């Protein structure tokens, strides 16, 4: 007797648009060092991350959209930097819809920094995890087709 497989129900979620306000990838990893020069040299020598003081750009492509090239920036900041206080490490996440994410975070009671930053390469906002670590959200500007 042949064993029958249970029928799978069609999910409407697979045919509908994905929720806006999603993480697409890691846009950057930033940390502080008391002595950034020798630290950059160590990472260049041992891991091949050659940072001349402006960060290392690591290029990658989206799995579901391989024509879309993205990048992750890896950078060492001086210990005196105030850019991602109170943290000593900050991860930047690439997002598809910054406004949708911030609206959801506000409703959920996530601590959202009121500061916003618009640059020629995208929009930025910051949130904090329960331990007070600063997290950067980056919505890159859409590239013209």
N, C-alpha and C positions, 0 to 999 in steps of 0.2 A: 504494500500500500504506500502510495506516495504521500509524503508529509507536505501538507499545505502551508504556505507562508502566509502569515497574517497580512491582510491588506493594509497598506499605508494610506492614511487619509491625506488628501491634498491640503497643504498649508497655504492659507491666504497670505501669510507673511512673506513667502518666497516670491509671490507675484507682485506684491506691492512695493512701493518705493521704500528704501531703508530710512529709518528715522534720521532726521537732520540733527546735527550736533554730535557727530561721531569723531573719534580719534582715528586718524588715517596712518599715523606713524610717529616716530620720534624725530622731532625737528632739531633737537640740540641737547647736548649734555655739557653742562658748565660746572666747574668747581674752582675753588680758591686754593692758592698755595702761598705760603710765606715767602717762597723763593721761586717764582714762576719760570725764570730762565733755565736753571738747571733741571727743573721738573719737565719743561718742554724738551730739553735735550734727552732726558731719560726716556720719555715716551717715543721720541723720534728714533733713538738707537734701538730700543727694545721692542717696540710695537709698530714702528714704521709710521707713526702719526707725527708728521713733520709740521709743526705749528710755528710760524715765524712771528707770532704775536697777534694774529688776526683770526685764529681758529683753523681747524682742518675741515675741509668740506668732503663729506662722504656721499657720493651719488648713488641712488638706487631707483628702481622702478616699482610701481604698484603692481601687485600680483594680479588683481582683477582689471587693471587698466594699464598694461605694459607700455603703452605709448606715453604715459604720464611719468616724466622723470621728476623725482623729488631729491631732497638732500637733507642730510643730518650734519649739523655743525658740532664739532667737538672742540672745546676751548678751555684753557686755563686762565683764570683771572687772578690778579694780585689779591692777597688777603685783605687789603684795605678797600676793595671794591664794595660798594653799597648796593650794586645792581640787584642782587637777589637776597638781600638781608630779609629775614634773620637767618636764612639757611647758609650752609657752606657748599652745598651742591644743589643744582636746580636742573630739572629735566624740562625740556620744551616739547610739547606735543603739537603736531600738525592736526588741525581740525578742519572739518568741512563747512561748518556754520557756527561761527563764534557767538553770534547773537542767540541762536537756539540753545547752545550749551549754557551760556550765562543765565538765560531765563530759567532753564531747568535747575541749575545750581542754586539760584536765588530761591526758587520754590522749595528746594530740598533742604535749605538751611546751610548750604556750604558757604564758608567764609570767602567772599569775593572782594578782591581789591577794587576800589572805585576808580583807580587810575586806568586809562586806556592809552594806547600808543598806535598811531597810524604812520606807517613808513611806505616808501615806494614799493617795497617787496611784500607788504602785508600788514595785517592788523594784529595787535597783541592785547592780551588781558592776563590777569593773574588770579589764582585762587590759592587757598592754603589747605593742606590736609589736616587731620585731627591733631597731629604733633606740631603743627605750625610751620611745616616745610612749604616753601613757596614753589608753586608750579606755574610754568608759563604756557599759555595757549596761543598758538599762532595760526591765523588763517591767511595762507599765502594769497596774493592777488591772482586771479584767474589769468592764464596766458591766452592772448588772442589766438584764434584759429587761423 
